[in-house]
Every structure is written in C-alpha cells, then in structure tokens.
Amino acid sequence: MRLLLLTLSFFILVSCEQSGTSNWESKNSDGILGLMSSIEADDVYYEEAEITEEVALETPPPPSQTTSQKIIKTGNLRFETQELEKTHQKILAAVQKVNGYVQRDNTGKNYNSQYHNLTVRIPSENFDTVIAAISDGVSFFEEKTISQRDVTEEFVDLNARLKAKRTLEKRYLELLSKAKNVKEMLEIERELSKIREEIEAREGRLKYLQSQVSESTITIYYYKISSERGVTVSYGRKMINAFKNGWSNVSEFFLGLLHIWPFIILVALSIFMIRRWLKKRKKK
C-alpha cells in the first residue's frame, strides 16, 4: 500500500514539472515571436518603401496627366544699331511692359565701337512678344538664337523621388518615437539626416527648375561703330598724309634732342679733347 502511494506521488510531481515547463516555454515563445514579428514588419515596410520608390522612378506617370509641360526658353541676340540710347530705352520699355526685369546691364567701348550688353528675365508666356518688340527695326542680326529645353521628365522624376523620401522620413520619425535606448536613437537620427539632405537637394533643384521655367532669359548685345570704315583714300591724300607724318617725326626728333642736350655737350667736348690730344702727340 505504501509503495503504491509513493508511486502515485512521483507521477504527480513529474506531471506538475512538465506542465510548468510547457507554460514557461509557451510564454517565452510568445514574447520572442512578438519581437520577431515586429522586426519583420519593419523590414517589410522598408522593402516596400524602397520598391515603391523604384517603381515610381522606373514608371513615371505620363506628363500630360500629372503635370503641365515644363519648357525652359532662352534667347541670344546680337546686332548693330545707330542709336544706342534709343535702342536701350526701347528694350527696357518692352521688358517693363510684361513685368520683367534687368538681371545684368553692362556698357563699354572697344577700339572702334561702343556696345551695350543686357541680360533680362521675363515671364515665359511673354517670351515671343518681347523678342518681336526687340527685333522691330533691326535690319540684320549677327546672331539670333532661340532655344527651348523640355525638363518635364526631370520635373516628374524629382517629384517622385521627393515623395518617396518624405514617406521614408515619416516612417523613421515614427521609429524614433519608439526608440528604447540612446544607441537606437542615434542610428535612426543618422539615417534621418541623410534622408533630409536628399530631400533638401531635390527641393532646391525643383525650385531652380521652376524659376527657369516660369521666367525666360534673353541676352541682348548691341553696338555702334564710332569710326569710319570702308573709305577709299586717294593717292594724293596719301602723299599729304605722308608729308605731315614726316614733318611730325622730324619735330619729335628735335624735341627728343632737347631732352638730352647735356649728354650731347659732353660727347662734343670729349671728341674735341681727344682730337686735340692726338694732334699734340703727332707734333712730338
């Protein structure tokens, strides 16, 4: 009887230990699984964010459906004019009429001409109007270059990249609020800093493109010849000019001698003394 009771007690203790062990393992297993699922969820998000960005870059939406066409217009004009100031005022009036402004204004003079160099910025929708106003009255352009560059694709690409980076930044901010220690905070902030630099660079490029698209640039160079060209000089006129130049050279020569008269006197005295010494030597 005693042996039977001892055997039953032994089986009861073994059953309790196995039950406790299974409960402990079950609890630890739930905790580890929860942590693993959290990490895997974050990894899945990062992969989805990267895939979303790659897809957005590889297959941008058609420009006609998402954004208007982005065109950068520039112009270069070069011509001769007989009235510099009048031409200058005409160009300023055409620019001010469309609410444009002068970006650079430079004047100067060459060996035979006076010139004026202007760089103006005007609203792109008035580009053709201003070009026509400046061209009015110009008989011949030495240079007239009109260029248009389509940046729609770059514009759409930058917007797609910017949107993906902002989404990634938002996720990192969420992770930063859930960081458990300083190490995790520093790692997340390091990644945030890189993402924000990329966002600022793309925002700056977008602003520059938008500025170039909204305002066109025109560079105008015009000049006036200040000396005679193409005048045929007769042979008699050439002789008179040669005589005048010869007399002028002779006058300049004598004027040069006057500047060195002390040296001339010293040379003359030296020659006189040498000749006198040579004569005395011959007599001896």
Phi and psi in degrees as GROMACS dihedral restraints (atoms count N, CA, C in turn):
[ dihedral_restraints ]
;  ai    aj    ak    al  type     phi  dphi    fc
    3     4     5     6     1   -64.2    20    10
    4     5     6     7     1   -39.2    20    10
    6     7     8     9     1   -64.3    20    10
    7     8     9    10     1   -35.9    20    10
    9    10    11    12     1   -66.1    20    10
   10    11    12    13     1   -41.5    20    10
   12    13    14    15     1   -64.8    20    10
   13    14    15    16     1   -40.8    20    10
   15    16    17    18     1   -64.1    20    10
   16    17    18    19     1   -38.9    20    10
   18    19    20    21     1   -64.7    20    10
   19    20    21    22     1   -42.1    20    10
   21    22    23    24     1   -63.3    20    10
   22    23    24    25     1   -42.4    20    10
   24    25    26    27     1   -61.6    20    10
   25    26    27    28     1   -40.7    20    10
   27    28    29    30     1   -62.3    20    10
   28    29    30    31     1   -45.5    20    10
   30    31    32    33     1   -63.8    20    10
   31    32    33    34     1   -35.2    20    10
   33    34    35    36     1   -66.1    20    10
   34    35    36    37     1   -42.6    20    10
   36    37    38    39     1   -63.7    20    10
   37    38    39    40     1   -43.1    20    10
   39    40    41    42     1   -62.2    20    10
   40    41    42    43     1   -40.6    20    10
   42    43    44    45     1   -63.5    20    10
   43    44    45    46     1   -40.2    20    10
   45    46    47    48     1   -66.0    20    10
   46    47    48    49     1   -40.9    20    10
   48    49    50    51     1   -63.6    20    10
   49    50    51    52     1   -43.6    20    10
   51    52    53    54     1   -64.0    20    10
   52    53    54    55     1   -37.7    20    10
   54    55    56    57     1   -65.5    20    10
   55    56    57    58     1   -42.9    20    10
   57    58    59    60     1   -64.7    20    10
   58    59    60    61     1   -41.5    20    10
   60    61    62    63     1   -63.9    20    10
   61    62    63    64     1   -41.3    20    10
   63    64    65    66     1   -66.7    20    10
   64    65    66    67     1   -36.4    20    10
   66    67    68    69     1   -65.5    20    10
   67    68    69    70     1   -42.3    20    10
   69    70    71    72     1   -64.6    20    10
   70    71    72    73     1   -43.6    20    10
   72    73    74    75     1   -64.0    20    10
   73    74    75    76     1   -36.5    20    10
   75    76    77    78     1   -64.9    20    10
   76    77    78    79     1   -41.4    20    10
   78    79    80    81     1   -66.4    20    10
   79    80    81    82     1   -45.6    20    10
   81    82    83    84     1   -64.2    20    10
   82    83    84    85     1   -38.0    20    10
   84    85    86    87     1   -63.3    20    10
   85    86    87    88     1   -39.3    20    10
   87    88    89    90     1   -64.2    20    10
   88    89    90    91     1   -41.1    20    10
   90    91    92    93     1   -65.6    20    10
   91    92    93    94     1   -44.7    20    10
   93    94    95    96     1   -65.6    20    10
   94    95    96    97     1   -41.5    20    10
   96    97    98    99     1   -63.3    20    10
   97    98    99   100     1   -38.2    20    10
   99   100   101   102     1   -64.5    20    10
  100   101   102   103     1   -42.6    20    10
  102   103   104   105     1   -64.6    20    10
  103   104   105   106     1   -43.2    20    10
  105   106   107   108     1   -63.2    20    10
  106   107   108   109     1   -39.9    20    10
  108   109   110   111     1   -66.0    20    10
  109   110   111   112     1   -34.8    20    10
  111   112   113   114     1   -65.9    20    10
  112   113   114   115     1   -44.7    20    10
  114   115   116   117     1   -64.4    20    10
  115   116   117   118     1   -44.4    20    10
  117   118   119   120     1   -62.7    20    10
  118   119   120   121     1   -34.5    20    10
  120   121   122   123     1   -64.1    20    10
  121   122   123   124     1   -41.4    20    10
  123   124   125   126     1   -64.8    20    10
  124   125   126   127     1   -43.0    20    10
  126   127   128   129     1   -62.9    20    10
  127   128   129   130     1   -40.8    20    10
  129   130   131   132     1   -62.4    20    10
  130   131   132   133     1   -38.5    20    10
  132   133   134   135     1   -64.7    20    10
  133   134   135   136     1   -45.3    20    10
  135   136   137   138     1   -60.3    20    10
  136   137   138   139     1   -43.2    20    10
  138   139   140   141     1   -62.5    20    10
  139   140   141   142     1   -41.4    20    10
  141   142   143   144     1   -65.2    20    10
  142   143   144   145     1   -39.8    20    10
  144   145   146   147     1   -63.8    20    10
  145   146   147   148     1   -43.0    20    10
  147   148   149   150     1   -66.5    20    10
  148   149   150   151     1   -41.6    20    10
  150   151   152   153     1   -63.4    20    10
  151   152   153   154     1   -40.9    20    10
  153   154   155   156     1   -60.6    20    10
  154   155   156   157     1   -42.8    20    10
  156   157   158   159     1   -64.9    20    10
  157   158   159   160     1   -43.7    20    10
  159   160   161   162     1   -63.3    20    10
  160   161   162   163     1   -41.8    20    10
  162   163   164   165     1   -64.2    20    10
  163   164   165   166     1   -40.6    20    10
  165   166   167   168     1   -64.0    20    10
  166   167   168   169     1   -33.8    20    10
  168   169   170   171     1   -79.9    20    10
  169   170   171   172     1   -36.9    20    10
  171   172   173   174     1   -75.3    20    10
  172   173   174   175     1   -34.1    20    10
  174   175   176   177     1  -125.6    20    10
  175   176   177   178     1    70.8    20    10
  177   178   179   180     1   -66.3    20    10
  178   179   180   181     1   147.4    20    10
  180   181   182   183     1   -66.1    20    10
  181   182   183   184     1   154.4    20    10
  183   184   185   186     1   -58.1    20    10
  184   185   186   187     1   133.5    20    10
  186   187   188   189     1   -56.1    20    10
  187   188   189   190     1   -36.5    20    10
  189   190   191   192     1   -66.3    20    10
  190   191   192   193     1   -23.1    20    10
  192   193   194   195     1   -95.3    20    10
  193   194   195   196     1   -24.7    20    10
  195   196   197   198     1  -107.2    20    10
  196   197   198   199     1   -36.2    20    10
  198   199   200   201     1  -151.4    20    10
  199   200   201   202     1   155.0    20    10
  201   202   203   204     1   -72.0    20    10
  202   203   204   205     1   160.8    20    10
  204   205   206   207     1   -67.7    20    10
  205   206   207   208     1   135.1    20    10
  207   208   209   210     1  -107.7    20    10
  208   209   210   211     1   112.3    20    10
  210   211   212   213     1  -121.8    20    10
  211   212   213   214     1   129.9    20    10
  213   214   215   216     1  -100.4    20    10
  214   215   216   217     1   120.0    20    10
  216   217   218   219     1  -109.0    20    10
  217   218   219   220     1   135.9    20    10
  219   220   221   222     1  -138.3    20    10
  220   221   222   223     1   153.5    20    10
  222   223   224   225     1  -141.8    20    10
  223   224   225   226     1   144.2    20    10
  225   226   227   228     1  -129.8    20    10
  226   227   228   229     1   122.9    20    10
  228   229   230   231     1  -125.1    20    10
  229   230   231   232     1   139.9    20    10
  231   232   233   234     1  -144.0    20    10
  232   233   234   235     1   126.0    20    10
  234   235   236   237     1  -158.8    20    10
  235   236   237   238     1   165.2    20    10
  237   238   239   240     1   -99.1    20    10
  238   239   240   241     1   143.4    20    10
  240   241   242   243     1  -136.6    20    10
  241   242   243   244     1   155.2    20    10
  243   244   245   246     1   -95.1    20    10
  244   245   246   247     1   -13.2    20    10
  246   247   248   249     1  -134.1    20    10
  247   248   249   250     1    97.4    20    10
  249   250   251   252     1   -63.2    20    10
  250   251   252   253     1   -49.2    20    10
  252   253   254   255     1   -66.0    20    10
  253   254   255   256     1   -41.4    20    10
  255   256   257   258     1   -63.4    20    10
  256   257   258   259     1   -41.5    20    10
  258   259   260   261     1   -65.0    20    10
  259   260   261   262     1   -39.1    20    10
  261   262   263   264     1   -61.6    20    10
  262   263   264   265     1   -46.4    20    10
  264   265   266   267     1   -65.7    20    10
  265   266   267   268     1   -36.1    20    10
  267   268   269   270     1   -64.7    20    10
  268   269   270   271     1   -41.8    20    10
  270   271   272   273     1   -66.3    20    10
  271   272   273   274     1   -44.4    20    10
  273   274   275   276     1   -61.8    20    10
  274   275   276   277     1   -39.2    20    10
  276   277   278   279     1   -64.8    20    10
  277   278   279   280     1   -41.0    20    10
  279   280   281   282     1   -65.6    20    10
  280   281   282   283     1   -37.0    20    10
  282   283   284   285     1   -71.9    20    10
  283   284   285   286     1   -45.4    20    10
  285   286   287   288     1   -66.8    20    10
  286   287   288   289     1   -28.6    20    10
  288   289   290   291     1   -63.5    20    10
  289   290   291   292     1   -30.1    20    10
  291   292   293   294     1  -104.9    20    10
  292   293   294   295     1    17.3    20    10
  294   295   296   297     1    64.1    20    10
  295   296   297   298     1    35.8    20    10
  297   298   299   300     1   -91.8    20    10
  298   299   300   301     1  -175.0    20    10
  300   301   302   303     1  -151.7    20    10
  301   302   303   304     1   160.8    20    10
  303   304   305   306     1   -89.9    20    10
  304   305   306   307     1   121.4    20    10
  306   307   308   309     1   -87.2    20    10
  307   308   309   310     1   -35.0    20    10
  309   310   311   312     1  -148.5    20    10
  310   311   312   313     1   137.8    20    10
  312   313   314   315     1  -136.2    20    10
  313   314   315   316     1   116.6    20    10
  315   316   317   318     1  -135.1    20    10
  316   317   318   319     1   130.7    20    10
  318   319   320   321     1  -123.3    20    10
  319   320   321   322     1   156.2    20    10
  321   322   323   324     1  -171.1    20    10
  322   323   324   325     1  -175.7    20    10
  324   325   326   327     1  -141.8    20    10
  325   326   327   328     1   132.4    20    10
  327   328   329   330     1   -98.2    20    10
  328   329   330   331     1  -171.8    20    10
  330   331   332   333     1   -65.2    20    10
  331   332   333   334     1   -26.9    20    10
  333   334   335   336     1  -137.0    20    10
  334   335   336   337     1    16.7    20    10
  336   337   338   339     1  -154.5    20    10
  337   338   339   340     1   159.4    20    10
  339   340   341   342     1  -112.9    20    10
  340   341   342   343     1   141.0    20    10
  342   343   344   345     1  -134.5    20    10
  343   344   345   346     1   163.2    20    10
  345   346   347   348     1  -138.3    20    10
  346   347   348   349     1   130.2    20    10
  348   349   350   351     1  -124.7    20    10
  349   350   351   352     1   118.0    20    10
  351   352   353   354     1  -121.5    20    10
  352   353   354   355     1   141.0    20    10
  354   355   356   357     1  -123.0    20    10
  355   356   357   358     1   120.3    20    10
  357   358   359   360     1  -121.8    20    10
  358   359   360   361     1   151.6    20    10
  360   361   362   363     1  -118.1    20    10
  361   362   363   364     1   130.5    20    10
  363   364   365   366     1  -136.2    20    10
  364   365   366   367     1   156.5    20    10
  366   367   368   369     1   -57.8    20    10
  367   368   369   370     1   137.1    20    10
  369   370   371   372     1   -61.5    20    10
  370   371   372   373     1   -30.5    20    10
  372   373   374   375     1   -69.2    20    10
  373   374   375   376     1   -16.2    20    10
  375   376   377   378     1  -104.9    20    10
  376   377   378   379     1    14.0    20    10
  378   379   380   381     1   -59.4    20    10
  379   380   381   382     1   -52.3    20    10
  381   382   383   384     1   -64.0    20    10
  382   383   384   385     1   -35.3    20    10
  384   385   386   387     1   -64.2    20    10
  385   386   387   388     1   -43.8    20    10
  387   388   389   390     1   -69.3    20    10
  388   389   390   391     1   -40.9    20    10
  390   391   392   393     1   -59.5    20    10
  391   392   393   394     1   -42.2    20    10
  393   394   395   396     1   -65.7    20    10
  394   395   396   397     1   -39.7    20    10
  396   397   398   399     1   -65.5    20    10
  397   398   399   400     1   -40.3    20    10
  399   400   401   402     1   -69.7    20    10
  400   401   402   403     1   -36.9    20    10
  402   403   404   405     1   -73.5    20    10
  403   404   405   406     1   -18.5    20    10
  405   406   407   408     1   -62.6    20    10
  406   407   408   409     1   121.2    20    10
  408   409   410   411     1    93.3    20    10
  409   410   411   412     1    -6.9    20    10
  411   412   413   414     1   -89.6    20    10
  412   413   414   415     1   118.6    20    10
  414   415   416   417     1   -79.5    20    10
  415   416   417   418     1   -29.7    20    10
  417   418   419   420     1  -151.6    20    10
  418   419   420   421     1   132.4    20    10
  420   421   422   423     1  -102.3    20    10
  421   422   423   424     1   125.1    20    10
  423   424   425   426     1   -72.5    20    10
  424   425   426   427     1   -27.8    20    10
  426   427   428   429     1  -150.9    20    10
  427   428   429   430     1   132.3    20    10
  429   430   431   432     1  -145.2    20    10
  430   431   432   433     1    99.2    20    10
  432   433   434   435     1  -117.3    20    10
  433   434   435   436     1   121.3    20    10
  435   436   437   438     1  -118.1    20    10
  436   437   438   439     1   123.3    20    10
  438   439   440   441     1  -128.3    20    10
  439   440   441   442     1   146.7    20    10
  441   442   443   444     1  -133.0    20    10
  442   443   444   445     1   125.6    20    10
  444   445   446   447     1  -117.8    20    10
  445   446   447   448     1   123.6    20    10
  447   448   449   450     1   -86.2    20    10
  448   449   450   451     1   117.3    20    10
  450   451   452   453     1  -115.8    20    10
  451   452   453   454     1    21.5    20    10
  453   454   455   456     1   -61.0    20    10
  454   455   456   457     1   -44.3    20    10
  456   457   458   459     1   -62.9    20    10
  457   458   459   460     1   -43.9    20    10
  459   460   461   462     1   -64.2    20    10
  460   461   462   463     1   -37.8    20    10
  462   463   464   465     1   -62.0    20    10
  463   464   465   466     1   -47.0    20    10
  465   466   467   468     1   -65.8    20    10
  466   467   468   469     1   -41.1    20    10
  468   469   470   471     1   -61.8    20    10
  469   470   471   472     1   -44.5    20    10
  471   472   473   474     1   -64.1    20    10
  472   473   474   475     1   -40.2    20    10
  474   475   476   477     1   -63.1    20    10
  475   476   477   478     1   -40.3    20    10
  477   478   479   480     1   -65.7    20    10
  478   479   480   481     1   -44.3    20    10
  480   481   482   483     1   -63.4    20    10
  481   482   483   484     1   -40.7    20    10
  483   484   485   486     1   -64.4    20    10
  484   485   486   487     1   -40.5    20    10
  486   487   488   489     1   -64.3    20    10
  487   488   489   490     1   -42.8    20    10
  489   490   491   492     1   -65.2    20    10
  490   491   492   493     1   -40.8    20    10
  492   493   494   495     1   -68.0    20    10
  493   494   495   496     1   -36.0    20    10
  495   496   497   498     1   -67.5    20    10
  496   497   498   499     1   -36.8    20    10
  498   499   500   501     1   -64.1    20    10
  499   500   501   502     1   -42.6    20    10
  501   502   503   504     1   -65.5    20    10
  502   503   504   505     1   -38.5    20    10
  504   505   506   507     1   -62.3    20    10
  505   506   507   508     1   -41.7    20    10
  507   508   509   510     1   -60.8    20    10
  508   509   510   511     1   -41.3    20    10
  510   511   512   513     1   -66.0    20    10
  511   512   513   514     1   -41.6    20    10
  513   514   515   516     1   -64.2    20    10
  514   515   516   517     1   -34.9    20    10
  516   517   518   519     1   -65.1    20    10
  517   518   519   520     1   -36.9    20    10
  519   520   521   522     1   -65.2    20    10
  520   521   522   523     1   -41.8    20    10
  522   523   524   525     1   -66.0    20    10
  523   524   525   526     1   -35.1    20    10
  525   526   527   528     1   -63.0    20    10
  526   527   528   529     1   -37.7    20    10
  528   529   530   531     1   -69.2    20    10
  529   530   531   532     1   -18.9    20    10
  531   532   533   534     1  -104.4    20    10
  532   533   534   535     1     6.7    20    10
  534   535   536   537     1   -63.0    20    10
  535   536   537   538     1   140.2    20    10
  537   538   539   540     1   -97.8    20    10
  538   539   540   541     1   -20.0    20    10
  540   541   542   543     1  -148.6    20    10
  541   542   543   544     1   175.5    20    10
  543   544   545   546     1   -65.7    20    10
  544   545   546   547     1   -36.6    20    10
  546   547   548   549     1   -61.0    20    10
  547   548   549   550     1   -46.7    20    10
  549   550   551   552     1   -62.8    20    10
  550   551   552   553     1   -40.8    20    10
  552   553   554   555     1   -60.9    20    10
  553   554   555   556     1   -44.2    20    10
  555   556   557   558     1   -65.2    20    10
  556   557   558   559     1   -40.9    20    10
  558   559   560   561     1   -64.0    20    10
  559   560   561   562     1   -42.7    20    10
  561   562   563   564     1   -67.0    20    10
  562   563   564   565     1   -42.1    20    10
  564   565   566   567     1   -65.2    20    10
  565   566   567   568     1   -33.1    20    10
  567   568   569   570     1   -63.7    20    10
  568   569   570   571     1   -44.3    20    10
  570   571   572   573     1   -67.0    20    10
  571   572   573   574     1   -37.9    20    10
  573   574   575   576     1   -62.2    20    10
  574   575   576   577     1   -39.7    20    10
  576   577   578   579     1   -61.3    20    10
  577   578   579   580     1   -42.9    20    10
  579   580   581   582     1   -63.6    20    10
  580   581   582   583     1   -43.4    20    10
  582   583   584   585     1   -64.2    20    10
  583   584   585   586     1   -42.1    20    10
  585   586   587   588     1   -66.9    20    10
  586   587   588   589     1   -35.3    20    10
  588   589   590   591     1   -61.9    20    10
  589   590   591   592     1   -42.9    20    10
  591   592   593   594     1   -64.9    20    10
  592   593   594   595     1   -39.2    20    10
  594   595   596   597     1   -64.0    20    10
  595   596   597   598     1   -45.5    20    10
  597   598   599   600     1   -63.7    20    10
  598   599   600   601     1   -39.3    20    10
  600   601   602   603     1   -63.5    20    10
  601   602   603   604     1   -43.4    20    10
  603   604   605   606     1   -69.5    20    10
  604   605   606   607     1   -37.7    20    10
  606   607   608   609     1   -63.9    20    10
  607   608   609   610     1   -39.7    20    10
  609   610   611   612     1   -64.0    20    10
  610   611   612   613     1   -41.7    20    10
  612   613   614   615     1   -64.8    20    10
  613   614   615   616     1   -40.1    20    10
  615   616   617   618     1   -63.2    20    10
  616   617   618   619     1   -42.8    20    10
  618   619   620   621     1   -63.1    20    10
  619   620   621   622     1   -40.9    20    10
  621   622   623   624     1   -63.6    20    10
  622   623   624   625     1   -46.2    20    10
  624   625   626   627     1   -62.0    20    10
  625   626   627   628     1   -41.6    20    10
  627   628   629   630     1   -63.5    20    10
  628   629   630   631     1   -38.0    20    10
  630   631   632   633     1   -65.1    20    10
  631   632   633   634     1   -43.2    20    10
  633   634   635   636     1   -67.9    20    10
  634   635   636   637     1   -32.4    20    10
  636   637   638   639     1   -74.3    20    10
  637   638   639   640     1   -42.8    20    10
  639   640   641   642     1   -74.2    20    10
  640   641   642   643     1   -29.1    20    10
  642   643   644   645     1  -126.1    20    10
  643   644   645   646     1   124.7    20    10
  645   646   647   648     1   -89.0    20    10
  646   647   648   649     1   156.9    20    10
  648   649   650   651     1  -115.5    20    10
  649   650   651   652     1   129.8    20    10
  651   652   653   654     1  -125.7    20    10
  652   653   654   655     1   127.2    20    10
  654   655   656   657     1  -107.4    20    10
  655   656   657   658     1   122.9    20    10
  657   658   659   660     1  -120.3    20    10
  658   659   660   661     1   124.2    20    10
  660   661   662   663     1  -120.4    20    10
  661   662   663   664     1   117.8    20    10
  663   664   665   666     1  -135.1    20    10
  664   665   666   667     1   151.6    20    10
  666   667   668   669     1  -148.0    20    10
  667   668   669   670     1   166.1    20    10
  669   670   671   672     1  -133.6    20    10
  670   671   672   673     1   129.9    20    10
  672   673   674   675     1   -76.1    20    10
  673   674   675   676     1   127.7    20    10
  675   676   677   678     1  -102.7    20    10
  676   677   678   679     1    -6.0    20    10
  678   679   680   681     1  -123.5    20    10
  679   680   681   682     1   158.8    20    10
  681   682   683   684     1   -71.9    20    10
  682   683   684   685     1   142.0    20    10
  684   685   686   687     1  -130.7    20    10
  685   686   687   688     1   147.4    20    10
  687   688   689   690     1    72.4    20    10
  688   689   690   691     1    24.5    20    10
  690   691   692   693     1   -94.0    20    10
  691   692   693   694     1   124.8    20    10
  693   694   695   696     1   -83.5    20    10
  694   695   696   697     1   124.5    20    10
  696   697   698   699     1   -99.0    20    10
  697   698   699   700     1   131.4    20    10
  699   700   701   702     1   -74.0    20    10
  700   701   702   703     1   163.9    20    10
  702   703   704   705     1   -65.4    20    10
  703   704   705   706     1   -41.0    20    10
  705   706   707   708     1   -61.2    20    10
  706   707   708   709     1   -39.2    20    10
  708   709   710   711     1   -66.1    20    10
  709   710   711   712     1   -35.7    20    10
  711   712   713   714     1   -65.1    20    10
  712   713   714   715     1   -38.9    20    10
  714   715   716   717     1   -64.1    20    10
  715   716   717   718     1   -42.5    20    10
  717   718   719   720     1   -63.0    20    10
  718   719   720   721     1   -42.7    20    10
  720   721   722   723     1   -65.0    20    10
  721   722   723   724     1   -36.7    20    10
  723   724   725   726     1   -66.8    20    10
  724   725   726   727     1   -41.4    20    10
  726   727   728   729     1   -62.3    20    10
  727   728   729   730     1   -43.2    20    10
  729   730   731   732     1   -63.7    20    10
  730   731   732   733     1   -41.2    20    10
  732   733   734   735     1   -67.1    20    10
  733   734   735   736     1   -37.1    20    10
  735   736   737   738     1   -64.6    20    10
  736   737   738   739     1   -46.9    20    10
  738   739   740   741     1   -62.0    20    10
  739   740   741   742     1   -37.6    20    10
  741   742   743   744     1   -65.2    20    10
  742   743   744   745     1   -37.9    20    10
  744   745   746   747     1   -68.1    20    10
  745   746   747   748     1   -38.8    20    10
  747   748   749   750     1   -63.4    20    10
  748   749   750   751     1   -42.7    20    10
  750   751   752   753     1   -61.7    20    10
  751   752   753   754     1   -42.5    20    10
  753   754   755   756     1   -65.4    20    10
  754   755   756   757     1   -32.9    20    10
  756   757   758   759     1   -64.9    20    10
  757   758   759   760     1   -47.3    20    10
  759   760   761   762     1   -66.4    20    10
  760   761   762   763     1   -36.4    20    10
  762   763   764   765     1   -64.1    20    10
  763   764   765   766     1   -35.0    20    10
  765   766   767   768     1   -66.3    20    10
  766   767   768   769     1   -38.4    20    10
  768   769   770   771     1   -62.8    20    10
  769   770   771   772     1   -36.9    20    10
  771   772   773   774     1   -63.4    20    10
  772   773   774   775     1   -29.7    20    10
  774   775   776   777     1   -72.6    20    10
  775   776   777   778     1   -22.0    20    10
  777   778   779   780     1  -117.5    20    10
  778   779   780   781     1    25.8    20    10
  780   781   782   783     1   -58.4    20    10
  781   782   783   784     1   -34.7    20    10
  783   784   785   786     1   -62.1    20    10
  784   785   786   787     1   -39.0    20    10
  786   787   788   789     1   -67.8    20    10
  787   788   789   790     1   -34.4    20    10
  789   790   791   792     1   -64.1    20    10
  790   791   792   793     1   -42.6    20    10
  792   793   794   795     1   -64.2    20    10
  793   794   795   796     1   -41.6    20    10
  795   796   797   798     1   -64.0    20    10
  796   797   798   799     1   -40.0    20    10
  798   799   800   801     1   -66.2    20    10
  799   800   801   802     1   -40.9    20    10
  801   802   803   804     1   -64.3    20    10
  802   803   804   805     1   -43.0    20    10
  804   805   806   807     1   -64.0    20    10
  805   806   807   808     1   -39.0    20    10
  807   808   809   810     1   -64.1    20    10
  808   809   810   811     1   -43.5    20    10
  810   811   812   813     1   -62.5    20    10
  811   812   813   814     1   -41.6    20    10
  813   814   815   816     1   -63.1    20    10
  814   815   816   817     1   -43.3    20    10
  816   817   818   819     1   -68.8    20    10
  817   818   819   820     1   -37.9    20    10
  819   820   821   822     1   -66.4    20    10
  820   821   822   823     1   -43.3    20    10
  822   823   824   825     1   -64.5    20    10
  823   824   825   826     1   -40.1    20    10
  825   826   827   828     1   -64.5    20    10
  826   827   828   829     1   -39.4    20    10
  828   829   830   831     1   -69.0    20    10
  829   830   831   832     1   -36.1    20    10
  831   832   833   834     1   -67.9    20    10
  832   833   834   835     1   -38.4    20    10
  834   835   836   837     1   -64.4    20    10
  835   836   837   838     1   -43.2    20    10
  837   838   839   840     1   -63.6    20    10
  838   839   840   841     1   -37.3    20    10
  840   841   842   843     1   -67.1    20    10
  841   842   843   844     1   -37.3    20    10
  843   844   845   846     1   -66.9    20    10
  844   845   846   847     1   -38.0    20    10
  846   847   848   849     1   -64.0    20    10
  847   848   849   850     1   -34.8    20    10
